[in-house]
C-alpha cells in the first residue's frame, strides 16, 4: 500500500511536469511502468553484456578498485528505482546518466529486462573487505541503528526500496555512507541524512567493513 501511494504521487508530479514542459520524458511515470513489467532475462543479459559489463563486470560483481558496486542479487525494485533516479538525475552521477541515455536503457522495458537479469544472479561471494579492525563496534552500530530497516542479516526490503547490503564492496559502502552524510547523495530521505550526520567517518569505516564480510545465505 505504501509503495502504491508513493507511485501515485510520483505519477501526479510527473504529469504536472509534462504539462508545464511538454516533454515526453517523465521518469517517475515509467518507474511504475518498469516495476510492473515482466522482465525478459534473456534480453536483459544481452543488454547487460553490451552496455554494463565493462564497469560492473561479469556476474555483476562490481569493480572494487573504482568503487563500482556489485549489483548481483540486489532487490529488483530497488535497482529499478536507482536506474530511474539516475536517469532523471534525482541521484546525481553524470557517467551513469549519460551511459543510460546513450545505450537506450532509458525505457521501462529495457530497465526491467536488465534488472531482471542482474537481480537473479548469485550475490557476490568475494567482495572487497576493510582492515578487519573493530568489527565488533561495526556490528554494534549496525544492529543498533541499521538493522531495523536493512534486516538482521542485511537482507534489505525490496518492497520498501531498502537495499540488500550483502556481497557489497567495502569501499563502495563507505563512499555511499559518506555521500549520504554530506548530502551529496540526494535520493535518500531527510531522516536518513540527518541520522548519518550523527556518525563519524571512523564509525562509517567499521560499519562498512562489518557489512562487507556478510556472506550470502
C-alpha positions as CSV (number, residue, x, y, z in Angstrom):
1,X,0.0,0.0,0.0
2,X,2.8,2.4,0.9
3,X,4.6,1.8,-2.4
4,X,1.3,2.2,-4.3
5,X,0.7,5.6,-2.7
6,X,4.3,6.7,-3.5
7,X,3.9,5.7,-7.1
8,X,0.6,7.6,-7.4
9,X,2.4,10.6,-6.0
10,X,5.3,10.2,-8.5
11,X,2.8,9.9,-11.4
12,X,0.9,13.0,-10.4
13,X,4.2,15.0,-10.1
14,X,5.3,13.8,-13.5
15,X,2.0,14.6,-15.2
16,X,2.3,18.1,-13.8
17,X,5.8,18.4,-15.1
18,X,4.8,17.2,-18.6
19,X,2.1,19.8,-18.8
20,X,4.5,22.6,-17.9
21,X,7.4,21.5,-20.2
22,X,5.7,19.5,-22.9
23,X,8.4,16.8,-22.7
24,X,7.7,13.1,-23.2
25,X,10.5,12.2,-20.8
26,X,8.7,11.5,-17.5
27,X,10.9,9.2,-15.4
28,X,8.6,9.0,-12.4
29,X,5.7,7.7,-14.6
30,X,7.7,4.8,-16.1
31,X,9.1,3.9,-12.6
32,X,5.7,2.4,-12.2
33,X,5.7,1.0,-15.7
34,X,9.1,-0.6,-15.2
35,X,8.1,-2.1,-11.8
36,X,5.0,-3.6,-13.5
37,X,6.9,-5.2,-16.4
38,X,7.6,-8.9,-16.6
39,X,11.3,-8.9,-17.4
40,X,12.8,-10.8,-20.3
41,X,16.0,-12.0,-18.7
42,X,17.5,-13.3,-21.9
43,X,17.2,-9.9,-23.5
44,X,18.4,-8.4,-20.2
45,X,21.6,-10.5,-20.3
46,X,22.4,-9.3,-23.8
47,X,21.8,-5.7,-22.8
48,X,24.0,-6.1,-19.7
49,X,26.8,-7.7,-21.7
50,X,26.6,-4.9,-24.3
51,X,26.3,-1.9,-22.1
52,X,27.1,-2.7,-18.5
53,X,29.7,-5.4,-18.1
54,X,32.7,-3.2,-18.7
55,X,32.1,-1.4,-15.5
56,X,30.0,-3.8,-13.4
57,X,32.0,-6.8,-14.6
58,X,31.0,-10.4,-15.4
59,X,28.4,-11.6,-13.0
60,X,27.6,-8.0,-12.0
61,X,30.1,-8.3,-9.1
62,X,31.3,-4.7,-9.4
63,X,34.8,-3.3,-9.5
64,X,36.1,-2.5,-6.1
65,X,39.2,-0.6,-7.3
66,X,36.9,2.1,-8.8
67,X,34.1,1.9,-6.2
68,X,31.7,0.4,-8.8
69,X,29.1,-1.6,-6.9
70,X,28.1,-5.2,-7.1
71,X,24.6,-5.5,-8.4
72,X,24.1,-9.2,-8.4
73,X,21.3,-10.5,-6.2
74,X,20.1,-7.0,-5.4
75,X,16.3,-6.4,-5.0
76,X,14.9,-5.7,-8.4
77,X,12.5,-3.0,-7.2
78,X,15.4,-1.1,-5.6
79,X,17.6,-1.4,-8.7
80,X,14.8,-0.2,-10.9
81,X,14.3,2.9,-8.7
82,X,18.0,3.7,-8.8
83,X,18.1,3.5,-12.6
84,X,15.2,5.8,-12.9
85,X,16.8,8.2,-10.3
86,X,20.0,8.2,-12.4
87,X,18.0,9.0,-15.5
88,X,16.1,12.0,-14.1
89,X,19.2,13.0,-12.0
90,X,17.5,12.6,-8.7
91,X,20.6,10.6,-7.9
92,X,23.4,12.5,-9.4
93,X,26.0,10.6,-11.4
94,X,26.9,12.0,-14.7
95,X,28.6,8.9,-16.0
96,X,25.6,6.7,-15.2
97,X,23.1,9.2,-16.6
98,X,25.0,9.6,-19.9
99,X,25.5,5.8,-20.3
100,X,21.9,5.0,-19.7
101,X,20.8,7.6,-22.2
102,X,23.4,6.7,-24.9
103,X,22.7,3.0,-24.6
104,X,19.0,3.3,-24.9
105,X,18.5,1.9,-21.4
106,X,16.0,4.7,-20.7
107,X,12.7,3.0,-21.2
108,X,10.6,0.8,-18.9
109,X,11.1,-2.4,-20.9
110,X,14.9,-2.3,-21.1
111,X,15.2,-1.2,-17.5
112,X,13.0,-4.1,-16.3
113,X,14.9,-6.6,-18.6
114,X,18.4,-5.7,-17.4
115,X,17.4,-5.5,-13.8
116,X,15.5,-8.8,-14.0
117,X,18.7,-10.5,-15.2
118,X,21.0,-8.8,-12.7
119,X,18.7,-9.4,-9.7
120,X,18.7,-13.1,-10.3
121,X,22.4,-13.5,-10.4
122,X,24.2,-15.1,-7.4
123,X,25.2,-12.5,-4.8
124,X,28.9,-11.5,-4.9
125,X,30.8,-14.0,-2.7
126,X,34.1,-12.2,-2.7
127,X,33.7,-8.5,-2.0
128,X,36.4,-6.2,-1.0
129,X,37.0,-6.0,2.8
130,X,38.4,-3.3,5.0
131,X,41.1,-3.7,7.6
132,X,39.2,-6.0,9.9
133,X,39.8,-3.8,12.9
134,X,37.0,-3.0,15.4
135,X,34.4,-5.3,13.7
136,X,32.6,-5.7,17.0
137,X,32.0,-1.9,17.0
138,X,30.7,-2.1,13.5
139,X,28.4,-4.9,14.5
140,X,27.0,-2.9,17.4
141,X,26.3,0.2,15.4
142,X,24.7,-1.8,12.6
143,X,22.5,-3.8,15.0
144,X,21.6,-0.8,17.0
145,X,20.7,1.7,14.2
146,X,20.6,0.0,10.8
147,X,19.1,-3.5,11.2
148,X,15.6,-2.2,11.8
149,X,15.4,-1.2,8.1
150,X,18.1,-3.4,6.5
151,X,17.3,-6.5,8.5
152,X,19.3,-8.6,10.9
153,X,21.2,-10.3,8.0
154,X,21.5,-7.1,6.0
155,X,19.0,-8.5,3.5
156,X,17.1,-5.3,2.9
157,X,13.5,-5.0,1.9
158,X,12.6,-4.7,-1.8
159,X,9.0,-3.7,-1.1
160,X,10.3,-0.5,0.7
161,X,13.2,0.1,-1.7
162,X,15.7,-0.8,1.1
163,X,18.8,-2.4,-0.5
164,X,20.3,-5.7,0.4
165,X,23.9,-4.9,1.6
166,X,25.4,-8.4,1.5
167,X,28.1,-9.1,-1.1
168,X,28.9,-5.3,-1.5
169,X,32.4,-3.9,-1.6
170,X,33.7,-2.1,1.5
171,X,34.9,0.9,-0.5
172,X,31.5,1.4,-2.1
173,X,29.6,1.0,1.2
174,X,31.9,3.6,2.8
175,X,31.6,6.0,-0.1
176,X,27.8,5.9,-0.1
177,X,27.6,6.4,3.7
178,X,29.8,9.4,3.5
179,X,27.8,10.8,0.5
180,X,24.6,10.5,2.4
181,X,26.1,12.1,5.5
182,X,27.3,15.1,3.4
183,X,24.1,15.3,1.3
184,X,25.9,14.5,-1.9
185,X,23.6,11.6,-2.5
186,X,20.3,13.2,-2.8
187,X,17.8,10.4,-3.4
188,X,17.5,9.4,0.2
189,X,15.2,10.7,2.9
190,X,15.9,13.7,5.1
191,X,15.6,11.5,8.1
192,X,18.3,9.1,6.8
193,X,20.6,12.1,6.0
194,X,20.1,13.5,9.5
195,X,20.9,10.1,11.1
196,X,24.1,9.8,9.1
197,X,25.3,13.2,10.2
198,X,25.4,11.9,13.8
199,X,28.2,9.5,12.9
200,X,32.0,10.0,12.4
201,X,33.9,8.8,9.4
202,X,35.7,6.2,11.6
203,X,32.3,4.8,12.6
204,X,31.3,4.5,8.9
205,X,34.6,2.7,8.3
206,X,33.9,-0.1,10.8
207,X,30.3,-0.5,9.8
208,X,31.3,-0.8,6.1
209,X,33.9,-3.3,7.0
210,X,31.5,-5.3,9.1
211,X,28.9,-5.3,6.3
212,X,31.3,-6.2,3.6
213,X,32.0,-9.5,5.4
214,X,28.4,-10.8,5.3
215,X,28.2,-13.9,3.2
216,X,25.2,-14.8,1.0
217,X,22.7,-17.1,2.6
